[in-house]
Amino acid sequence: MLYTAGQSVLVHNNWNTATASTFELRGLKSWLVSNPAQIVFQFSRRVEIGPGSVLQTKGGQDLWKAIEVKDHLVGREYIKFEVWVASLIP
């Protein structure tokens, strides 16, 4: 579902540094039901995103700084990877 309902997301690692790199993958930008102000990007697999990475929906102007990452497992089965973000003024 994350893949089919999602969109292209650009991940900028080492934002605004000489070693900056960007890659693209499918993900879903959503929010927490318990806190609609908290934006969360969800991915179907673990990716190289850590606190400080910057996320952007492809074609969008809003930039989001990763503040926390979480793996979700049920038993031993991998369910999703979440990146909690805060707005980054471009």
N, CA, C and O atoms as CSV, one atom per row, in Angstrom:
chain,resi,resn,atom,element,x,y,z
A,1,MET,N,N,0.809,-1.187,0.000
A,1,MET,CA,C,0.000,0.000,0.000
A,1,MET,C,C,0.861,1.264,0.000
A,1,MET,O,O,0.542,2.229,-0.694
A,2,LEU,N,N,1.944,1.263,0.769
A,2,LEU,CA,C,2.799,2.447,0.809
A,2,LEU,C,C,3.340,2.779,-0.573
A,2,LEU,O,O,3.499,3.948,-0.925
A,3,TYR,N,N,3.623,1.726,-1.361
A,3,TYR,CA,C,4.182,1.958,-2.689
A,3,TYR,C,C,3.119,2.486,-3.650
A,3,TYR,O,O,3.364,3.460,-4.362
A,4,THR,N,N,1.950,1.860,-3.679
A,4,THR,CA,C,0.926,2.260,-4.643
A,4,THR,C,C,0.262,3.579,-4.269
A,4,THR,O,O,-0.076,4.360,-5.158
A,5,ALA,N,N,0.066,3.848,-2.992
A,5,ALA,CA,C,-0.575,5.093,-2.570
A,5,ALA,C,C,0.429,6.230,-2.402
A,5,ALA,O,O,0.040,7.387,-2.242
A,6,GLY,N,N,1.707,5.903,-2.439
A,6,GLY,CA,C,2.739,6.895,-2.166
A,6,GLY,C,C,3.085,7.764,-3.359
A,6,GLY,O,O,2.391,7.789,-4.375
A,7,GLN,N,N,4.178,8.466,-3.191
A,7,GLN,CA,C,4.671,9.381,-4.215
A,7,GLN,C,C,6.190,9.347,-4.193
A,7,GLN,O,O,6.792,8.738,-3.309
A,8,SER,N,N,6.802,9.998,-5.166
A,8,SER,CA,C,8.258,10.071,-5.200
A,8,SER,C,C,8.741,11.055,-4.138
A,8,SER,O,O,8.261,12.186,-4.049
A,9,VAL,N,N,9.696,10.601,-3.341
A,9,VAL,CA,C,10.268,11.426,-2.276
A,9,VAL,C,C,11.765,11.547,-2.527
A,9,VAL,O,O,12.443,10.549,-2.770
A,10,LEU,N,N,12.274,12.768,-2.467
A,10,LEU,CA,C,13.713,13.008,-2.584
A,10,LEU,C,C,14.298,13.070,-1.180
A,10,LEU,O,O,13.768,13.755,-0.306
A,11,VAL,N,N,15.388,12.353,-0.973
A,11,VAL,CA,C,16.072,12.352,0.318
A,11,VAL,C,C,17.430,12.996,0.107
A,11,VAL,O,O,18.230,12.524,-0.700
A,12,HIS,N,N,17.686,14.072,0.833
A,12,HIS,CA,C,18.942,14.808,0.747
A,12,HIS,C,C,19.737,14.519,2.019
A,12,HIS,O,O,19.376,14.986,3.099
A,13,ASN,N,N,20.804,13.761,1.894
A,13,ASN,CA,C,21.673,13.491,3.042
A,13,ASN,C,C,22.815,14.494,3.045
A,13,ASN,O,O,23.266,14.925,1.984
A,14,ASN,N,N,23.280,14.865,4.216
A,14,ASN,CA,C,24.347,15.867,4.383
A,14,ASN,C,C,23.974,17.181,3.704
A,14,ASN,O,O,24.778,17.781,2.991
A,15,TRP,N,N,22.747,17.609,3.940
A,15,TRP,CA,C,22.176,18.820,3.341
A,15,TRP,C,C,23.104,20.015,3.503
A,15,TRP,O,O,23.637,20.251,4.587
A,16,ASN,N,N,23.295,20.764,2.431
A,16,ASN,CA,C,24.113,21.995,2.411
A,16,ASN,C,C,25.559,21.775,2.851
A,16,ASN,O,O,26.145,22.635,3.508
A,17,THR,N,N,26.132,20.632,2.493
A,17,THR,CA,C,27.549,20.378,2.769
A,17,THR,C,C,28.223,19.949,1.469
A,17,THR,O,O,27.555,19.698,0.467
A,18,ALA,N,N,29.532,19.871,1.496
A,18,ALA,CA,C,30.288,19.445,0.312
A,18,ALA,C,C,30.056,17.974,-0.021
A,18,ALA,O,O,30.298,17.550,-1.150
A,19,THR,N,N,29.588,17.193,0.954
A,19,THR,CA,C,29.363,15.760,0.727
A,19,THR,C,C,27.878,15.437,0.536
A,19,THR,O,O,27.466,14.291,0.716
A,20,ALA,N,N,27.080,16.431,0.176
A,20,ALA,CA,C,25.637,16.233,-0.003
A,20,ALA,C,C,25.361,15.209,-1.102
A,20,ALA,O,O,26.052,15.159,-2.119
A,21,SER,N,N,24.334,14.397,-0.868
A,21,SER,CA,C,23.887,13.427,-1.875
A,21,SER,C,C,22.371,13.352,-1.810
A,21,SER,O,O,21.766,13.618,-0.772
A,22,THR,N,N,21.765,12.984,-2.936
A,22,THR,CA,C,20.309,12.896,-3.027
A,22,THR,C,C,19.924,11.590,-3.698
A,22,THR,O,O,20.562,11.175,-4.665
A,23,PHE,N,N,18.884,10.940,-3.190
A,23,PHE,CA,C,18.318,9.790,-3.871
A,23,PHE,C,C,16.802,9.873,-3.801
A,23,PHE,O,O,16.242,10.610,-2.990
A,24,GLU,N,N,16.149,9.106,-4.663
A,24,GLU,CA,C,14.695,9.154,-4.787
A,24,GLU,C,C,14.105,7.771,-4.510
A,24,GLU,O,O,14.674,6.756,-4.912
A,25,LEU,N,N,12.965,7.738,-3.822
A,25,LEU,CA,C,12.268,6.493,-3.579
A,25,LEU,C,C,10.782,6.767,-3.382
A,25,LEU,O,O,10.375,7.919,-3.232
A,26,ARG,N,N,9.977,5.718,-3.381
A,26,ARG,CA,C,8.536,5.847,-3.161
A,26,ARG,C,C,8.254,5.853,-1.670
A,26,ARG,O,O,8.809,5.050,-0.920
A,27,GLY,N,N,7.397,6.754,-1.251
A,27,GLY,CA,C,7.008,6.838,0.142
A,27,GLY,C,C,5.661,7.523,0.263
A,27,GLY,O,O,5.083,7.974,-0.726
A,28,LEU,N,N,5.177,7.592,1.477
A,28,LEU,CA,C,3.880,8.194,1.754
A,28,LEU,C,C,4.055,9.269,2.813
A,28,LEU,O,O,4.523,8.990,3.917
A,29,LYS,N,N,3.680,10.497,2.479
A,29,LYS,CA,C,3.707,11.595,3.446
A,29,LYS,C,C,2.355,11.609,4.148
A,29,LYS,O,O,1.310,11.670,3.499
A,30,SER,N,N,2.380,11.553,5.467
A,30,SER,CA,C,1.151,11.438,6.239
A,30,SER,C,C,1.297,12.249,7.524
A,30,SER,O,O,2.215,13.060,7.642
A,31,TRP,N,N,0.418,12.040,8.467
A,31,TRP,CA,C,0.485,12.682,9.780
A,31,TRP,C,C,-0.002,11.691,10.810
A,31,TRP,O,O,-0.636,10.689,10.481
A,32,LEU,N,N,0.302,11.983,12.059
A,32,LEU,CA,C,-0.132,11.125,13.149
A,32,LEU,C,C,-1.594,11.400,13.479
A,32,LEU,O,O,-2.003,12.557,13.576
A,33,VAL,N,N,-2.372,10.356,13.650
A,33,VAL,CA,C,-3.784,10.516,14.020
A,33,VAL,C,C,-3.892,11.231,15.357
A,33,VAL,O,O,-4.766,12.077,15.548
A,34,SER,N,N,-3.004,10.891,16.282
A,34,SER,CA,C,-3.039,11.497,17.612
A,34,SER,C,C,-2.520,12.934,17.637
A,34,SER,O,O,-2.766,13.668,18.594
A,35,ASN,N,N,-1.796,13.339,16.575
A,35,ASN,CA,C,-1.243,14.685,16.513
A,35,ASN,C,C,-1.119,15.091,15.042
A,35,ASN,O,O,-0.054,14.916,14.450
A,36,PRO,N,N,-2.182,15.626,14.443
A,36,PRO,CA,C,-2.165,15.959,13.013
A,36,PRO,C,C,-1.084,16.960,12.614
A,36,PRO,O,O,-0.764,17.079,11.431
A,37,ALA,N,N,-0.524,17.675,13.570
A,37,ALA,CA,C,0.548,18.620,13.251
A,37,ALA,C,C,1.883,17.908,13.003
A,37,ALA,O,O,2.802,18.503,12.441
A,38,GLN,N,N,1.999,16.641,13.417
A,38,GLN,CA,C,3.251,15.894,13.250
A,38,GLN,C,C,3.241,15.149,11.909
A,38,GLN,O,O,2.490,14.192,11.720
A,39,ILE,N,N,4.084,15.607,10.993
A,39,ILE,CA,C,4.202,14.984,9.678
A,39,ILE,C,C,5.154,13.797,9.774
A,39,ILE,O,O,6.182,13.850,10.449
A,40,VAL,N,N,4.776,12.717,9.072
A,40,VAL,CA,C,5.565,11.479,9.063
A,40,VAL,C,C,5.658,10.976,7.628
A,40,VAL,O,O,4.654,10.917,6.919
A,41,PHE,N,N,6.852,10.617,7.207
A,41,PHE,CA,C,7.037,9.948,5.923
A,41,PHE,C,C,7.172,8.461,6.217
A,41,PHE,O,O,7.900,8.069,7.129
A,42,GLN,N,N,6.465,7.623,5.439
A,42,GLN,CA,C,6.498,6.180,5.650
A,42,GLN,C,C,7.037,5.497,4.390
A,42,GLN,O,O,6.704,5.873,3.266
A,43,PHE,N,N,7.880,4.480,4.613
A,43,PHE,CA,C,8.490,3.729,3.525
A,43,PHE,C,C,8.323,2.245,3.798
A,43,PHE,O,O,8.231,1.826,4.951
A,44,SER,N,N,8.286,1.451,2.736
A,44,SER,CA,C,8.067,0.014,2.889
A,44,SER,C,C,9.348,-0.738,3.252
A,44,SER,O,O,9.292,-1.930,3.553
A,45,ARG,N,N,10.487,-0.070,3.229
A,45,ARG,CA,C,11.754,-0.716,3.585
A,45,ARG,C,C,12.655,0.278,4.300
A,45,ARG,O,O,12.471,1.491,4.196
A,46,ARG,N,N,13.619,-0.245,5.018
A,46,ARG,CA,C,14.595,0.584,5.733
A,46,ARG,C,C,15.511,1.236,4.711
A,46,ARG,O,O,16.035,0.557,3.828
A,47,VAL,N,N,15.707,2.523,4.819
A,47,VAL,CA,C,16.576,3.257,3.902
A,47,VAL,C,C,17.552,4.112,4.695
A,47,VAL,O,O,17.386,4.307,5.899
A,48,GLU,N,N,18.568,4.619,4.013
A,48,GLU,CA,C,19.598,5.422,4.674
A,48,GLU,C,C,19.101,6.847,4.906
A,48,GLU,O,O,19.450,7.779,4.181
A,49,ILE,N,N,18.287,6.978,5.926
A,49,ILE,CA,C,17.771,8.273,6.362
A,49,ILE,C,C,17.997,8.341,7.858
A,49,ILE,O,O,17.629,7.419,8.586
A,50,GLY,N,N,18.591,9.406,8.314
A,50,GLY,CA,C,18.809,9.573,9.741
A,50,GLY,C,C,18.437,10.976,10.160
A,50,GLY,O,O,18.132,11.818,9.315
A,51,PRO,N,N,18.457,11.238,11.454
A,51,PRO,CA,C,18.185,12.597,11.917
A,51,PRO,C,C,19.104,13.591,11.206
A,51,PRO,O,O,20.313,13.380,11.118
A,52,GLY,N,N,18.524,14.656,10.711
A,52,GLY,CA,C,19.283,15.664,9.977
A,52,GLY,C,C,19.117,15.557,8.474
A,52,GLY,O,O,19.370,16.528,7.761
A,53,SER,N,N,18.697,14.397,7.967
A,53,SER,CA,C,18.423,14.278,6.524
A,53,SER,C,C,17.247,15.183,6.189
A,53,SER,O,O,16.410,15.469,7.045
A,54,VAL,N,N,17.187,15.628,4.947
A,54,VAL,CA,C,16.108,16.507,4.500
A,54,VAL,C,C,15.284,15.764,3.454
A,54,VAL,O,O,15.835,15.212,2.502
A,55,LEU,N,N,13.956,15.751,3.630
A,55,LEU,CA,C,13.049,15.076,2.718
A,55,LEU,C,C,12.191,16.098,1.984
A,55,LEU,O,O,11.877,17.168,2.506
A,56,GLN,N,N,11.822,15.738,0.757
A,56,GLN,CA,C,11.053,16.639,-0.088
A,56,GLN,C,C,10.224,15.782,-1.046
A,56,GLN,O,O,10.762,14.874,-1.680
A,57,THR,N,N,8.935,16.057,-1.159
A,57,THR,CA,C,8.162,15.355,-2.173
A,57,THR,C,C,8.611,15.890,-3.523
A,57,THR,O,O,8.786,17.097,-3.696
A,58,LYS,N,N,8.796,14.984,-4.481
A,58,LYS,CA,C,9.313,15.387,-5.792
A,58,LYS,C,C,8.364,16.399,-6.425
A,58,LYS,O,O,7.160,16.158,-6.520
A,59,GLY,N,N,8.912,17.528,-6.856
A,59,GLY,CA,C,8.119,18.600,-7.436
A,59,GLY,C,C,7.608,19.594,-6.418
A,59,GLY,O,O,7.119,20.664,-6.780
A,60,GLY,N,N,7.720,19.245,-5.132
A,60,GLY,CA,C,7.257,20.133,-4.079
A,60,GLY,C,C,8.340,21.103,-3.623
A,60,GLY,O,O,9.525,20.873,-3.864
A,61,GLN,N,N,7.941,22.166,-2.977
A,61,GLN,CA,C,8.888,23.156,-2.470
A,61,GLN,C,C,9.163,23.008,-0.986
A,61,GLN,O,O,10.185,23.494,-0.501
A,62,ASP,N,N,8.264,22.338,-0.244
A,62,ASP,CA,C,8.446,22.182,1.197
A,62,ASP,C,C,9.591,21.223,1.489
A,62,ASP,O,O,9.724,20.175,0.857
A,63,LEU,N,N,10.406,21.602,2.452
A,63,LEU,CA,C,11.509,20.763,2.901
A,63,LEU,C,C,11.236,20.344,4.339
A,63,LEU,O,O,10.747,21.132,5.149
A,64,TRP,N,N,11.563,19.075,4.646
A,64,TRP,CA,C,11.291,18.510,5.962
A,64,TRP,C,C,12.559,17.903,6.522
A,64,TRP,O,O,13.174,17.052,5.880
A,65,LYS,N,N,12.961,18.327,7.713
A,65,LYS,CA,C,14.165,17.802,8.359
A,65,LYS,C,C,13.794,16.620,9.251
A,65,LYS,O,O,12.914,16.724,10.106
A,66,ALA,N,N,14.479,15.494,9.038
A,66,ALA,CA,C,14.224,14.292,9.843
A,66,ALA,C,C,14.662,14.538,11.280
A,66,ALA,O,O,15.780,14.985,11.537
A,67,ILE,N,N,13.751,14.235,12.223
A,67,ILE,CA,C,14.088,14.394,13.636
A,67,ILE,C,C,14.142,13.051,14.363
A,67,ILE,O,O,14.776,12.930,15.411
A,68,GLU,N,N,13.462,12.032,13.791
A,68,GLU,CA,C,13.454,10.711,14.417
A,68,GLU,C,C,13.087,9.676,13.367
A,68,GLU,O,O,12.273,9.940,12.482
A,69,VAL,N,N,13.691,8.494,13.465
A,69,VAL,CA,C,13.347,7.388,12.567
A,69,VAL,C,C,12.920,6.189,13.404
A,69,VAL,O,O,13.433,5.958,14.499
A,70,LYS,N,N,11.954,5.421,12.855
A,70,LYS,CA,C,11.423,4.277,13.600
A,70,LYS,C,C,11.162,3.118,12.650
A,70,LYS,O,O,10.612,3.305,11.564
A,71,ASP,N,N,11.561,1.915,13.066
A,71,ASP,CA,C,11.204,0.683,12.371
A,71,ASP,C,C,9.956,0.125,13.036
A,71,ASP,O,O,9.817,0.200,14.257
A,72,HIS,N,N,9.058,-0.426,12.255
A,72,HIS,CA,C,7.861,-1.069,12.798
A,72,HIS,C,C,7.870,-2.530,12.394
A,72,HIS,O,O,7.876,-2.858,11.208
A,73,LEU,N,N,7.871,-3.407,13.389
A,73,LEU,CA,C,7.870,-4.847,13.180
A,73,LEU,C,C,6.679,-5.455,13.903
A,73,LEU,O,O,6.265,-4.972,14.956
A,74,VAL,N,N,6.140,-6.509,13.331
A,74,VAL,CA,C,5.127,-7.317,14.003
A,74,VAL,C,C,5.729,-8.705,14.077
A,74,VAL,O,O,5.869,-9.393,13.065
A,75,GLY,N,N,6.083,-9.109,15.290
A,75,GLY,CA,C,6.843,-10.348,15.440
A,75,GLY,C,C,8.190,-10.160,14.773
A,75,GLY,O,O,8.947,-9.262,15.144
A,76,ARG,N,N,8.494,-10.985,13.806
A,76,ARG,CA,C,9.740,-10.857,13.040
A,76,ARG,C,C,9.512,-10.253,11.663
A,76,ARG,O,O,10.449,-10.120,10.875
A,77,GLU,N,N,8.265,-9.886,11.373
A,77,GLU,CA,C,7.942,-9.370,10.047
A,77,GLU,C,C,8.080,-7.849,10.010
A,77,GLU,O,O,7.523,-7.137,10.845
A,78,TYR,N,N,8.830,-7.375,9.026
A,78,TYR,CA,C,9.046,-5.948,8.838
A,78,TYR,C,C,7.790,-5.332,8.229
A,78,TYR,O,O,7.297,-5.825,7.214
A,79,ILE,N,N,7.267,-4.275,8.823
A,79,ILE,CA,C,6.036,-3.640,8.351
A,79,ILE,C,C,6.325,-2.337,7.605
A,79,ILE,O,O,5.927,-2.178,6.451
A,80,LYS,N,N,7.014,-1.411,8.261
A,80,LYS,CA,C,7.306,-0.128,7.616
A,80,LYS,C,C,8.415,0.606,8.364
A,80,LYS,O,O,8.771,0.263,9.491
A,81,PHE,N,N,8.940,1.613,7.704
A,81,PHE,CA,C,9.972,2.487,8.240
A,81,PHE,C,C,9.384,3.893,8.244
A,81,PHE,O,O,8.902,4.364,7.213
A,82,GLU,N,N,9.417,4.565,9.383
A,82,GLU,CA,C,8.865,5.918,9.502
A,82,GLU,C,C,9.960,6.929,9.789
A,82,GLU,O,O,10.922,6.657,10.508
A,83,VAL,N,N,9.781,8.112,9.198
A,83,VAL,CA,C,10.669,9.235,9.459
A,83,VAL,C,C,9.797,10.388,9.927
A,83,VAL,O,O,8.994,10.924,9.163
A,84,TRP,N,N,9.961,10.764,11.184
A,84,TRP,CA,C,9.236,11.897,11.745
A,84,TRP,C,C,10.026,13.149,11.378
A,84,TRP,O,O,11.251,13.170,11.498
A,85,VAL,N,N,9.326,14.192,10.931
A,85,VAL,CA,C,10.006,15.373,10.425
A,85,VAL,C,C,9.461,16.669,11.028
A,85,VAL,O,O,8.382,16.703,11.619
A,86,ALA,N,N,10.237,17.718,10.856
A,86,ALA,CA,C,9.828,19.077,11.218
A,86,ALA,C,C,10.061,19.950,9.993
A,86,ALA,O,O,10.993,19.711,9.226
A,87,SER,N,N,9.238,20.937,9.812
A,87,SER,CA,C,9.355,21.820,8.639
A,87,SER,C,C,10.698,22.542,8.654
A,87,SER,O,O,11.156,23.023,9.690
A,88,LEU,N,N,11.314,22.603,7.481
A,88,LEU,CA,C,12.584,23.311,7.309
A,88,LEU,C,C,12.307,24.424,6.322
A,88,LEU,O,O,11.952,24.150,5.176
A,89,ILE,N,N,12.457,25.650,6.727
A,89,ILE,CA,C,12.184,26.782,5.833
A,89,ILE,C,C,13.275,26.818,4.767
A,89,ILE,O,O,14.458,26.921,5.092
A,90,PRO,N,N,12.871,26.731,3.461
A,90,PRO,CA,C,13.881,26.712,2.384
A,90,PRO,C,C,14.630,28.014,2.265
A,90,PRO,O,O,15.504,28.148,1.409
